């Protein structure tokens, strides 16, 4: 069982290392003082600014009932997108993009966010305050992320119905292998595991971890 927990912990560590979050600081920012972009490592969020967007202080939680992240400011788009008001997210590799966003009105469930890459629509998500859940602590209100898989490059973010509030953008790079388990002492002896951390025998076919190394078992 200890060996299984070691492998699961390694997978979780690899996932967290591949996640990059862009948020908007801790204080309000008027439109005139907004930067042209925000960046975290190789992930960059660029704003086409027509004088309407701004940042204000507002706390919201995003994730699931069991695990969530808290954001304390939000980018208010100031209305629907146009040719001079939209966002571009630049990512260095294939992965998943998660948008922490809410409608600009608690009673309006028609507003959407659209992600497009290379003229292909990847996501058309409708915000609805009713989708929030209560966290496992019994008190915290948690909103779901809008998320989609993307390729390396630029993703255009628009909001064609009306204004929305974006609290943060997270990019999780695709994990191509497990490199954090590297010794036989971690997995032990000649035991073989699949990528879910389950011990398998020689009849199992597919990608396995044996003696800390990834291999294909035919």
VEXDREN-2710 file (C-alpha; in Angstrom, 1 decimal):
% VEXDREN-2710
k/r/px/py/pz
1/UNK/0.0/0.0/0.0
2/UNK/2.9/2.4/0.8
3/UNK/4.2/1.9/-2.7
4/UNK/0.9/2.8/-4.2
5/UNK/0.7/6.0/-2.2
6/UNK/4.2/6.9/-3.3
7/UNK/3.2/6.6/-6.9
8/UNK/-0.1/8.6/-6.4
9/UNK/1.8/11.3/-4.6
10/UNK/4.3/11.5/-7.5
11/UNK/1.5/11.9/-10.0
12/UNK/-0.1/14.7/-7.9
13/UNK/3.2/16.5/-7.7
14/UNK/3.8/16.3/-11.4
15/UNK/0.3/17.8/-12.0
16/UNK/0.8/20.7/-9.6
17/UNK/4.2/21.5/-11.1
18/UNK/2.6/21.8/-14.6
19/UNK/-0.1/24.3/-13.4
20/UNK/0.3/28.0/-13.9
21/UNK/-2.3/30.5/-12.6
22/UNK/-2.8/34.1/-13.7
23/UNK/-4.7/36.3/-11.3
24/UNK/-5.1/40.1/-10.9
25/UNK/-3.4/41.0/-7.6
26/UNK/-5.0/42.1/-4.4
27/UNK/-6.1/45.7/-5.1
28/UNK/-8.4/47.5/-7.4
29/UNK/-7.0/49.0/-10.6
30/UNK/-8.7/51.7/-12.7
31/UNK/-8.7/51.2/-16.5
32/UNK/-6.0/53.8/-17.1
33/UNK/-3.6/51.9/-14.9
34/UNK/-4.3/48.4/-16.3
35/UNK/-1.2/46.6/-17.7
36/UNK/-1.2/45.4/-21.3
37/UNK/-0.8/41.8/-20.1
38/UNK/-0.3/39.5/-17.1
39/UNK/2.2/36.7/-17.1
40/UNK/3.2/33.7/-15.1
41/UNK/6.2/31.8/-16.4
42/UNK/5.5/31.0/-20.1
43/UNK/1.8/31.7/-19.8
44/UNK/0.6/35.2/-20.8
45/UNK/-2.8/36.9/-20.8
46/UNK/-3.0/39.9/-23.1
47/UNK/-5.8/42.5/-22.9
48/UNK/-7.2/44.4/-25.9
49/UNK/-8.4/47.4/-24.0
50/UNK/-10.9/49.9/-25.3
51/UNK/-11.1/51.9/-22.0
52/UNK/-13.9/49.8/-20.4
53/UNK/-12.2/47.0/-18.4
54/UNK/-11.0/47.4/-14.8
55/UNK/-10.1/45.4/-11.8
56/UNK/-12.0/45.5/-8.5
57/UNK/-11.8/43.7/-5.2
58/UNK/-14.3/40.8/-4.9
59/UNK/-13.7/37.4/-3.3
60/UNK/-14.9/34.2/-5.0
61/UNK/-14.0/30.5/-4.8
62/UNK/-13.6/28.2/-7.8
63/UNK/-13.2/24.4/-8.0
64/UNK/-15.2/21.6/-6.6
65/UNK/-16.9/20.9/-3.3
66/UNK/-13.8/19.0/-2.1
67/UNK/-11.1/21.4/-3.4
68/UNK/-11.1/25.0/-4.4
69/UNK/-9.0/28.1/-4.9
70/UNK/-9.9/31.6/-3.6
71/UNK/-9.4/34.7/-5.7
72/UNK/-9.7/38.2/-4.2
73/UNK/-9.9/40.4/-7.3
74/UNK/-11.6/40.2/-10.7
75/UNK/-11.1/41.7/-14.1
76/UNK/-14.4/43.3/-15.1
77/UNK/-14.8/43.4/-18.8
78/UNK/-17.1/46.4/-18.9
79/UNK/-19.4/44.9/-21.4
80/UNK/-19.4/42.4/-24.3
81/UNK/-16.3/41.8/-26.4
82/UNK/-15.5/43.6/-29.6
83/UNK/-12.7/43.9/-32.0
84/UNK/-11.0/46.2/-29.5
85/UNK/-12.0/44.5/-26.3
86/UNK/-11.0/40.8/-25.9
87/UNK/-8.3/38.6/-24.3
88/UNK/-5.6/36.5/-25.8
89/UNK/-4.1/33.7/-23.7
90/UNK/-0.7/32.4/-24.9
91/UNK/0.4/28.9/-23.6
92/UNK/3.7/27.1/-24.3
93/UNK/2.4/23.6/-24.8
94/UNK/-0.7/21.4/-25.1
95/UNK/-2.8/21.3/-21.9
96/UNK/-6.0/22.4/-20.2
97/UNK/-7.2/25.9/-19.6
98/UNK/-9.5/26.7/-16.7
99/UNK/-11.3/30.0/-16.5
100/UNK/-12.5/31.3/-13.1
101/UNK/-15.4/33.5/-14.2
102/UNK/-18.8/34.6/-13.2
103/UNK/-21.6/36.5/-14.9
104/UNK/-21.8/40.3/-14.6
105/UNK/-25.2/39.9/-13.0
106/UNK/-26.4/37.4/-10.4
107/UNK/-29.7/37.0/-12.1
108/UNK/-28.5/36.7/-15.7
109/UNK/-27.8/33.2/-16.9
110/UNK/-27.3/34.0/-20.6
111/UNK/-23.8/35.4/-20.6
112/UNK/-21.1/33.3/-22.2
113/UNK/-17.3/33.0/-22.6
114/UNK/-15.9/31.7/-25.9
115/UNK/-12.4/30.3/-26.4
116/UNK/-11.2/30.0/-30.0
117/UNK/-7.9/28.8/-31.3
118/UNK/-6.8/28.8/-35.0
119/UNK/-10.4/29.7/-36.0
120/UNK/-11.8/26.7/-34.2
121/UNK/-14.2/27.2/-31.3
122/UNK/-12.9/25.2/-28.3
123/UNK/-15.4/26.3/-25.7
124/UNK/-18.7/28.1/-25.5
125/UNK/-19.6/28.2/-21.8
126/UNK/-22.7/29.8/-20.2
127/UNK/-22.3/31.2/-16.7
128/UNK/-25.0/30.5/-14.2
129/UNK/-24.9/31.4/-10.5
130/UNK/-27.1/28.3/-9.8
131/UNK/-24.1/26.1/-10.7
132/UNK/-22.3/27.0/-7.5
133/UNK/-22.0/24.2/-4.8
134/UNK/-21.4/24.2/-1.1
135/UNK/-17.9/23.3/-0.1
136/UNK/-17.1/20.3/2.1
137/UNK/-16.7/22.7/5.0
138/UNK/-20.5/23.3/4.8
139/UNK/-20.1/27.0/4.4
140/UNK/-18.0/28.0/1.4
141/UNK/-19.8/28.8/-1.9
142/UNK/-17.8/27.3/-4.8
143/UNK/-18.2/28.1/-8.5
144/UNK/-17.2/25.7/-11.3
145/UNK/-14.4/26.6/-13.7
146/UNK/-15.1/26.8/-17.4
147/UNK/-12.4/24.6/-19.0
148/UNK/-11.2/23.1/-22.2
149/UNK/-8.2/21.4/-23.7
150/UNK/-5.9/23.5/-25.9
151/UNK/-2.9/23.3/-28.1
152/UNK/0.3/25.3/-27.7
153/UNK/-0.1/28.9/-29.0
154/UNK/-2.7/31.7/-28.8
155/UNK/-6.2/31.2/-27.6
156/UNK/-8.7/34.1/-28.1
157/UNK/-11.2/34.7/-25.3
158/UNK/-14.4/36.6/-26.1
159/UNK/-17.6/37.3/-24.2
160/UNK/-20.2/38.0/-26.9
161/UNK/-23.4/38.4/-24.9
162/UNK/-22.5/41.0/-22.2
163/UNK/-19.9/41.8/-19.6
164/UNK/-18.4/39.0/-17.4
165/UNK/-16.0/38.9/-14.4
166/UNK/-12.8/36.9/-14.7
167/UNK/-11.1/36.1/-11.4
168/UNK/-8.3/34.0/-12.8
169/UNK/-7.0/31.8/-15.6
170/UNK/-5.2/28.5/-15.0
171/UNK/-3.1/26.5/-17.5
172/UNK/-2.2/22.9/-16.8
173/UNK/0.3/21.4/-19.2
174/UNK/-0.3/17.9/-20.5
175/UNK/1.8/15.4/-18.6
176/UNK/3.5/13.0/-21.0
177/UNK/5.1/10.8/-18.4
178/UNK/5.9/10.2/-14.7
179/UNK/9.4/11.3/-14.0
180/UNK/9.2/11.9/-10.3
181/UNK/9.4/8.2/-9.3
182/UNK/12.9/7.1/-10.1
183/UNK/14.1/4.4/-7.8
184/UNK/13.3/0.7/-7.2
185/UNK/13.1/1.6/-3.5
186/UNK/10.0/3.7/-4.2
187/UNK/8.1/1.0/-6.2
188/UNK/10.1/-1.9/-4.8
189/UNK/11.4/-5.2/-6.0
190/UNK/10.1/-6.1/-9.5
191/UNK/6.5/-5.0/-9.0
192/UNK/4.8/-3.5/-12.0
193/UNK/2.0/-0.8/-11.8
194/UNK/-0.2/0.8/-14.4
195/UNK/-0.6/4.6/-14.6
196/UNK/-3.5/4.6/-12.1
197/UNK/-1.1/3.2/-9.5
198/UNK/-2.6/-0.3/-9.6
199/UNK/-0.3/-3.3/-9.4
200/UNK/-0.6/-5.5/-12.5
201/UNK/0.9/-8.8/-13.7
202/UNK/2.8/-9.8/-16.8
203/UNK/-0.5/-10.3/-18.7
204/UNK/-1.3/-6.6/-18.5
205/UNK/-0.8/-4.8/-21.8
206/UNK/-0.1/-1.1/-22.0
207/UNK/2.0/1.6/-20.3
208/UNK/3.4/0.5/-17.0
209/UNK/5.9/1.7/-14.3
210/UNK/8.5/-0.9/-13.5
211/UNK/11.4/-0.2/-11.1
212/UNK/10.7/3.5/-11.3
213/UNK/10.7/3.6/-15.1
214/UNK/7.9/3.9/-17.7
215/UNK/7.7/1.1/-20.2
216/UNK/5.2/-0.4/-22.6
217/UNK/4.2/-4.0/-21.8
218/UNK/3.0/-6.0/-24.8
END
